[in-house]
Amino acid sequence: MALPPKQPSGPAAGRPPGGTGAPPRPLAPKGGPADDDAADEEKLVPTELDDASHAEFRMLYDIAAQNVLFAKRQQWRVVEYFTLLGLALVAIGTAMPFAPDVARFVAGFLVFVGAVSVAVIVMLQSWQGNEHAKMSYLVGDFSNLARSALRRKPKLSSDVHRYFILLVMLLYIVVLDVVIFRLLADIGR
């Protein structure tokens, strides 16, 4: 003889089986006025893309976002490697003072590496801009709520932040290059 299933008692009574037991709660209002026009604006208007195209757009958007993060990481790595190279050259020049000709060559090499580093950082910034443009294009075919969520931060604000960071990176490399050039010139005397 089989026993009947045990009925829950206490706070878990009345919850549906298989899950946390809490019924799904309705979405919170978006913070605007509670009139009918605002409610109509916040209703979901799904994408008109078929499932395969929508999945393709999402994949392309994710790849573009990953490319932006990769390019930004590479920019910081260029800055890090340039710093390490400059510090290593100064340490070597301090430990074993360079002859004047060698000091000029090393300083010229560092200026060349600094110029290449600046060019690489600018190219990576251009790549990020292209990926952001791709992402903006792809968002145009997402649902209205996805577009609204992705546009919460104004484009101008994003651009100001990105280009300020770029300016800081470039100034850092130029200033460090000048300082190390002068140190190597003093070491070579």
Residue frames relative to the residue before (quaternion, step in Angstrom):
aa qw qx qy qz dx dy dz
M 1.0000 0.0000 0.0000 0.0000 0.00 0.00 0.00
A 0.3141 -0.7688 0.5340 0.1587 3.56 -0.76 1.09
L 0.4257 -0.6903 0.5271 0.2539 3.50 -1.09 0.75
P 0.4998 -0.6293 0.4852 0.3447 3.60 -1.03 0.60
P 0.5991 -0.5705 0.4015 0.3929 3.60 -1.12 0.58
K 0.5017 -0.6646 0.4737 0.2868 3.52 -1.05 0.84
Q 0.3384 -0.7331 0.5602 0.1851 3.56 -0.88 0.97
P 0.4497 -0.6853 0.4889 0.2986 3.59 -0.86 0.87
S 0.1472 -0.7701 0.6126 0.1001 3.51 -1.15 0.60
G 0.7090 0.4373 -0.3265 0.4466 3.55 -1.22 0.35
P 0.8286 -0.2381 0.1502 0.4838 3.60 -1.18 -0.55
A 0.6553 0.5215 -0.3291 0.4364 3.62 1.10 -0.50
A 0.4865 0.6692 -0.4431 0.3452 3.60 1.22 -0.20
G 0.7934 0.3019 -0.2371 0.4724 3.54 -1.00 0.81
R 0.5671 0.5734 -0.4035 0.4321 3.64 1.21 -0.02
P 0.5127 -0.6282 0.4697 0.3491 3.57 -1.04 0.62
P 0.5161 -0.6536 0.4495 0.3232 3.60 -1.04 0.71
G 0.8010 0.3517 -0.2331 0.4247 3.55 -1.33 0.40
G 0.7585 0.2816 -0.2343 0.5389 3.61 0.36 1.02
T 0.7279 -0.3808 0.2911 0.4903 3.51 -1.18 -0.41
G 0.4879 -0.6863 0.4178 0.3412 3.54 1.22 -0.30
A 0.6202 0.5324 -0.3629 0.4474 3.58 1.13 -0.37
P 0.4376 -0.6739 0.5104 0.3063 3.58 -0.89 0.83
P 0.5735 -0.5908 0.4132 0.3891 3.60 -1.05 0.63
R 0.3387 -0.7424 0.5393 0.2080 3.54 -0.93 0.85
P 0.5492 -0.6064 0.4418 0.3681 3.58 -1.09 0.54
L 0.6056 -0.5602 0.4210 0.3771 3.55 -1.21 0.51
A 0.4945 -0.6513 0.4897 0.3024 3.55 -1.08 0.74
P 0.5495 -0.5970 0.4523 0.3702 3.57 -1.10 0.59
K 0.5385 -0.6730 0.4241 0.2777 3.55 -1.13 0.70
G 0.6349 -0.5937 0.3234 0.3740 3.60 1.20 0.20
G 0.5702 0.5755 -0.4033 0.4255 3.60 1.13 0.27
P 0.7165 -0.3877 0.3092 0.4906 3.57 -1.23 -0.20
A 0.4568 -0.7211 0.4652 0.2344 3.54 -1.08 0.72
D 0.3926 0.7188 -0.5026 0.2770 3.62 1.01 0.59
D 0.7076 -0.4881 0.3080 0.4076 3.57 -1.27 0.24
D 0.6193 0.5503 -0.3572 0.4312 3.63 1.04 -0.67
A 0.6598 0.4953 -0.3130 0.4705 3.59 0.95 -0.84
A 0.6356 0.5198 -0.3371 0.4606 3.59 1.02 -0.72
D 0.6448 0.5158 -0.3264 0.4600 3.60 1.03 -0.74
E 0.6497 0.5274 -0.3220 0.4427 3.59 1.03 -0.76
E 0.7261 0.4450 -0.2399 0.4660 3.58 1.05 -0.70
K 0.4715 0.6567 -0.4654 0.3603 3.59 1.19 0.05
L 0.5281 -0.6526 0.4542 0.2982 3.51 -1.05 0.84
V 0.0723 -0.7301 0.6786 0.0348 3.51 -0.99 0.98
P 0.2864 -0.8073 0.4833 0.1807 3.59 -0.13 1.24
T 0.6444 -0.5123 0.4069 0.3959 3.49 -1.32 0.33
E 0.4243 -0.7011 0.5125 0.2565 3.55 -1.13 0.62
L 0.4787 0.6709 -0.4352 0.3624 3.57 1.27 0.02
D 0.4799 -0.6139 0.5275 0.3386 3.54 -1.18 0.53
D 0.7136 -0.4844 0.2878 0.4163 3.59 -1.21 0.40
A 0.6628 0.5042 -0.3164 0.4543 3.60 0.92 -0.85
S 0.6740 0.4805 -0.2986 0.4751 3.60 0.91 -0.87
H 0.6318 0.5287 -0.3343 0.4577 3.57 1.01 -0.79
A 0.6483 0.5052 -0.3126 0.4761 3.59 0.95 -0.85
E 0.6378 0.5239 -0.3171 0.4670 3.57 1.03 -0.80
F 0.6507 0.5062 -0.3126 0.4719 3.60 0.96 -0.86
R 0.6492 0.5117 -0.3179 0.4644 3.60 0.95 -0.85
M 0.6437 0.5171 -0.3203 0.4644 3.57 0.98 -0.85
L 0.6666 0.4943 -0.3028 0.4687 3.60 0.91 -0.90
Y 0.6287 0.5272 -0.3292 0.4674 3.60 1.03 -0.76
D 0.6637 0.5011 -0.3019 0.4662 3.59 0.92 -0.91
I 0.6452 0.5120 -0.3205 0.4677 3.58 0.97 -0.82
A 0.6466 0.5115 -0.3206 0.4664 3.59 0.96 -0.83
A 0.6488 0.5037 -0.3197 0.4723 3.60 0.97 -0.80
Q 0.6466 0.5045 -0.3171 0.4763 3.60 0.99 -0.78
N 0.6334 0.5301 -0.3282 0.4583 3.59 1.04 -0.75
V 0.6265 0.5272 -0.3380 0.4641 3.59 1.02 -0.77
L 0.6725 0.4892 -0.2976 0.4689 3.58 0.90 -0.92
F 0.6345 0.5257 -0.3279 0.4621 3.59 1.00 -0.80
A 0.6757 0.4952 -0.3014 0.4554 3.59 0.86 -0.95
K 0.6512 0.5015 -0.3272 0.4663 3.60 0.98 -0.76
R 0.6270 0.5200 -0.3361 0.4727 3.61 1.02 -0.76
Q 0.6506 0.5147 -0.3182 0.4589 3.59 0.97 -0.84
Q 0.6130 0.5427 -0.3561 0.4504 3.59 1.01 -0.72
W 0.6829 0.4702 -0.2919 0.4769 3.57 0.88 -0.91
R 0.6248 0.5286 -0.3497 0.4560 3.60 1.04 -0.62
V 0.6085 0.5342 -0.3548 0.4675 3.58 1.02 -0.71
V 0.6502 0.5039 -0.3133 0.4745 3.58 0.95 -0.87
E 0.6592 0.5102 -0.3091 0.4577 3.59 0.92 -0.89
Y 0.6924 0.4775 -0.2911 0.4559 3.60 0.82 -0.96
F 0.6265 0.5214 -0.3435 0.4665 3.59 1.03 -0.71
T 0.6354 0.5246 -0.3223 0.4661 3.57 1.01 -0.82
L 0.6686 0.4997 -0.2995 0.4622 3.58 0.89 -0.94
L 0.6418 0.5158 -0.3244 0.4656 3.59 0.97 -0.81
G 0.6650 0.5054 -0.3055 0.4572 3.58 0.89 -0.89
L 0.6673 0.4906 -0.3010 0.4727 3.56 0.94 -0.87
A 0.6377 0.5220 -0.3296 0.4607 3.59 1.00 -0.76
L 0.6616 0.4993 -0.3155 0.4620 3.60 0.93 -0.82
V 0.6482 0.4951 -0.3247 0.4788 3.58 1.00 -0.77
A 0.6475 0.5147 -0.3262 0.4576 3.62 0.96 -0.82
I 0.6573 0.4938 -0.3134 0.4753 3.59 0.94 -0.84
G 0.6756 0.4980 -0.2924 0.4583 3.57 0.95 -0.89
T 0.6488 0.4957 -0.3192 0.4811 3.58 1.12 -0.57
A 0.6760 0.4932 -0.2920 0.4633 3.59 0.96 -0.88
M 0.7813 0.0650 -0.0082 0.6207 3.58 0.96 -0.89
P 0.3047 -0.7923 0.4892 0.2004 3.62 0.03 1.23
F 0.4396 -0.7023 0.5067 0.2381 3.53 -0.98 0.99
A 0.4944 -0.5723 0.5512 0.3524 3.51 -1.28 0.45
P 0.6630 -0.5334 0.3266 0.4114 3.63 -1.07 0.55
D 0.6617 0.4962 -0.3221 0.4608 3.62 0.94 -0.81
V 0.6588 0.5015 -0.3040 0.4712 3.57 0.97 -0.88
A 0.6369 0.5279 -0.3310 0.4540 3.60 0.97 -0.81
R 0.6482 0.4994 -0.3198 0.4776 3.62 0.99 -0.76
F 0.6425 0.5177 -0.3216 0.4644 3.58 1.00 -0.83
V 0.6699 0.4886 -0.3018 0.4706 3.59 0.89 -0.94
A 0.6456 0.5060 -0.3232 0.4719 3.60 0.97 -0.80
G 0.6542 0.4977 -0.3147 0.4746 3.60 0.98 -0.77
F 0.6170 0.5343 -0.3340 0.4714 3.57 1.06 -0.77
L 0.6645 0.4998 -0.3077 0.4626 3.58 0.94 -0.86
V 0.6221 0.5184 -0.3448 0.4747 3.60 1.03 -0.70
F 0.6356 0.5223 -0.3234 0.4676 3.60 0.99 -0.81
V 0.6697 0.4864 -0.2966 0.4764 3.59 0.89 -0.95
G 0.6280 0.5327 -0.3324 0.4598 3.60 1.05 -0.73
A 0.6587 0.5009 -0.3092 0.4687 3.59 0.96 -0.85
V 0.6476 0.4990 -0.3136 0.4830 3.58 1.00 -0.81
S 0.6343 0.5313 -0.3297 0.4546 3.59 1.00 -0.78
V 0.6394 0.5093 -0.3213 0.4781 3.59 0.97 -0.83
A 0.6594 0.5072 -0.3127 0.4584 3.60 0.91 -0.87
V 0.6542 0.5054 -0.3160 0.4656 3.60 0.95 -0.85
I 0.6503 0.5132 -0.3216 0.4586 3.59 0.93 -0.85
V 0.6573 0.4959 -0.3113 0.4745 3.60 0.96 -0.81
M 0.6426 0.5091 -0.3306 0.4674 3.62 0.98 -0.75
L 0.6529 0.5021 -0.3160 0.4709 3.58 0.96 -0.80
Q 0.6259 0.5189 -0.3399 0.4727 3.61 1.09 -0.66
S 0.6288 0.5240 -0.3279 0.4717 3.58 1.04 -0.74
W 0.6283 0.5271 -0.3248 0.4711 3.58 1.01 -0.80
Q 0.6425 0.5147 -0.3243 0.4659 3.58 0.97 -0.82
G 0.6365 0.5295 -0.3261 0.4561 3.58 0.99 -0.80
N 0.6490 0.5079 -0.3145 0.4711 3.58 1.01 -0.81
E 0.6593 0.4991 -0.3103 0.4690 3.58 0.99 -0.79
H 0.6271 0.5176 -0.3381 0.4738 3.60 1.05 -0.69
A 0.6337 0.5156 -0.3309 0.4723 3.59 1.02 -0.75
K 0.6282 0.5254 -0.3279 0.4710 3.59 1.03 -0.78
M 0.6576 0.5082 -0.3092 0.4623 3.57 0.93 -0.88
S 0.6437 0.5144 -0.3244 0.4646 3.61 0.97 -0.80
Y 0.6385 0.5208 -0.3250 0.4642 3.57 1.01 -0.77
L 0.6870 0.4909 -0.2865 0.4526 3.58 0.89 -0.94
V 0.6193 0.5616 -0.3465 0.4255 3.60 1.02 -0.72
G 0.5604 0.6412 -0.3794 0.3617 3.60 1.10 -0.58
D 0.7456 0.3759 -0.2195 0.5046 3.60 1.12 -0.52
F 0.4810 0.6359 -0.4594 0.3915 3.61 1.23 0.27
S 0.6821 -0.4573 0.3537 0.4477 3.58 -1.27 0.05
N 0.6542 -0.5304 0.3604 0.4010 3.55 -1.21 0.42
L 0.6553 0.5040 -0.3255 0.4589 3.61 1.00 -0.70
A 0.6272 0.5132 -0.3403 0.4770 3.60 1.04 -0.69
R 0.6473 0.5058 -0.3211 0.4713 3.60 0.94 -0.83
S 0.6543 0.5172 -0.3094 0.4568 3.55 0.94 -0.87
A 0.6696 0.4952 -0.2994 0.4656 3.59 0.92 -0.88
L 0.7013 0.4743 -0.2766 0.4547 3.60 0.92 -0.86
R 0.7099 0.4302 -0.2585 0.4941 3.59 1.19 -0.38
R 0.3279 0.7682 -0.4948 0.2396 3.61 1.18 0.34
K 0.7138 0.3411 -0.2383 0.5634 3.59 1.05 -0.65
P 0.4400 -0.7190 0.4620 0.2756 3.60 -0.60 1.07
K 0.5891 -0.5967 0.4220 0.3448 3.56 -1.12 0.74
L 0.6299 0.5424 -0.3400 0.4398 3.58 0.97 -0.80
S 0.6476 0.5150 -0.3119 0.4670 3.57 0.96 -0.86
S 0.6526 0.5080 -0.3105 0.4686 3.58 0.93 -0.88
D 0.6690 0.4995 -0.3040 0.4588 3.58 0.91 -0.89
V 0.6332 0.5239 -0.3387 0.4581 3.60 0.96 -0.80
H 0.6644 0.5010 -0.3076 0.4616 3.59 0.91 -0.88
R 0.6741 0.5036 -0.3055 0.4457 3.58 0.86 -0.94
Y 0.7283 0.4326 -0.2572 0.4650 3.58 0.84 -0.94
F 0.5698 0.5512 -0.3918 0.4668 3.60 1.17 -0.37
I 0.6484 0.4967 -0.3143 0.4838 3.59 0.95 -0.85
L 0.6255 0.5293 -0.3354 0.4648 3.60 1.00 -0.79
L 0.6578 0.5130 -0.3083 0.4573 3.58 0.90 -0.91
V 0.6411 0.5178 -0.3226 0.4656 3.59 0.97 -0.83
M 0.6481 0.5168 -0.3212 0.4580 3.60 0.93 -0.86
L 0.6866 0.4865 -0.2867 0.4579 3.57 0.86 -0.97
L 0.6592 0.4981 -0.3135 0.4681 3.59 0.91 -0.85
Y 0.6187 0.5490 -0.3414 0.4464 3.57 1.01 -0.78
I 0.6809 0.4809 -0.2988 0.4647 3.58 0.84 -0.94
V 0.6668 0.4974 -0.3156 0.4564 3.60 0.89 -0.87
V 0.6776 0.4825 -0.3023 0.4654 3.60 0.86 -0.93
L 0.6557 0.5003 -0.3178 0.4677 3.59 0.91 -0.86
D 0.6257 0.5387 -0.3320 0.4561 3.58 1.02 -0.79
V 0.6702 0.4907 -0.2988 0.4699 3.60 0.90 -0.90
V 0.6613 0.5071 -0.3138 0.4550 3.60 0.90 -0.90
I 0.6963 0.4572 -0.2873 0.4729 3.60 0.83 -0.91
F 0.5875 0.5606 -0.3615 0.4581 3.59 1.08 -0.68
R 0.6804 0.4788 -0.2892 0.4735 3.58 0.91 -0.92
L 0.6362 0.5223 -0.3304 0.4619 3.60 1.01 -0.79
L 0.6700 0.4866 -0.3032 0.4716 3.58 0.93 -0.86
A 0.6269 0.5240 -0.3414 0.4646 3.58 1.06 -0.69
D 0.6579 0.4925 -0.3079 0.4794 3.60 1.04 -0.77
I 0.6326 0.5290 -0.3269 0.4617 3.59 1.05 -0.77
G 0.6913 0.5080 -0.2727 0.4356 3.58 1.02 -0.80
R 0.5703 0.6133 -0.3863 0.3866 3.61 1.20 -0.20
